[in-house]
Amino acid sequence: MGVVGLNEDAVSMWIAELGVGALMPLSFERIGSGQSNLTFAVRDSGGGRWVLRRPPFGRLLISAHDVEREYRIVSAVQGTDVPVPKMISLTTDPAVTDTPLVLMSYVYGIVIDDEAAAQQLTPDQRRAIGLSLPTTLARIHRVDLELAGLLDLASTKPYATRQLRRWSTQWEQSKTRDLPDVDSLAEVLSRNIPRQTETTLVHGDFHLNNVIISPEDCHVVAVLDWELCTLGDPIADLGCLLAFWPQRGDRTPGPFTVSTLEGFPTPEELVDVYVRETERDVSAVGFWQVLALWKLAIIAEGALRRTIDDPRNLASSGGPSVEMIDGIVRRAVATADEVGLA
């Protein structure tokens, strides 16, 4: 039985004609715990390795899961000091695939997508990994948009307003039930939008799960999952990182636990490193942390909707549950209270 979502014979032929040295036959395996664009490991008979990405199955919301756009962004960023996989090719050929398909290089390293992976590391390794994240963010935010050819990537209107409008619409189009706290959080965020003073490249989904770490020096060697990348306020990415970085004593930690392990730096240390690297004003980071949690709950609800509509979207590790999404919303509400949003 073949891998669901790929015409293995046609995709193999496409890869063979790219001149990347692939030795037939190729094997394909669905990988990753992500619930958005689907990711596949490709291996050839000589030990060569690559990675494929395609959109999820079923009806997609407008502008969502655009792997062609992701291909453009990562290709542009390759010429900077931001660590990313090499984009090799994009195809929309109906003889190969029924949906856009991207082939990229395989990057060797550690992916910490669950607590078990983090448990294999020493406290010193965890600390080095954690501190490399805000340093990598600073690199992303230093990308020269004009030189990279990304000035026209997205609107330059105030980012928070765009985000609230977009994700409120996504919620209405994908929710599986009513969740009043999602609506009330949108109102709270709308009342507290900070003034945006600059526009940079924004990854949009930057956290520990979406990077590959060098096992030698415990630094980021590749940033993954650029599908939410846009132009906006750089502090939004820092808020996103903090949204995935609860501490052991948090009243409402939410579903993420890796950062509570011994060795990982505190949120304050992450912020301090980012400020040292960029000299930016981060006084509004609490707003962006709440917005990231609110957005994450909506993204997870959309993933839940897609698995209900088409079970082929479900990752091998499972998918979002109502309980998990409710936990994210509770953390968003608690964080809004902690940072003084009212």
Salt bridges, closest charged atoms under 4 A:
GLU29 OE1 - ARG43 NH1 3.48
GLU70 OE2 - ARG53 NH2 2.83
ASP98 OD1 - ARG54 NH1 3.81
ASP152 OD1 - ARG72 NH2 2.49
GLU172 OE1 - LYS175 NZ 3.40
ASP178 OD1 - LYS175 NZ 3.18
GLU198 OE2 - ARG280 NE 2.45
ASP205 OD1 - HIS207 NE2 3.29
ASP217 OD1 - HIS219 ND1 3.79
ASP225 OD1 - ARG53 NH1 3.17
GLU227 OE2 - ARG53 NH2 3.71
GLU227 OE1 - HIS65 ND1 3.20
ASP237 OD2 - HIS141 NE2 2.88
ASP250 OD2 - ARG331 NH1 3.26
GLU269 OE2 - ARG127 NH2 2.87
GLU277 OE1 - ARG142 NH1 3.97
GLU301 OE1 - ARG177 NH2 3.21
ASP309 OD1 - ARG305 NH1 3.78
ASP310 OD2 - ARG312 NH2 2.66
ASP326 OD1 - ARG177 NH1 3.13
ASP337 OD2 - ARG251 NH2 3.77
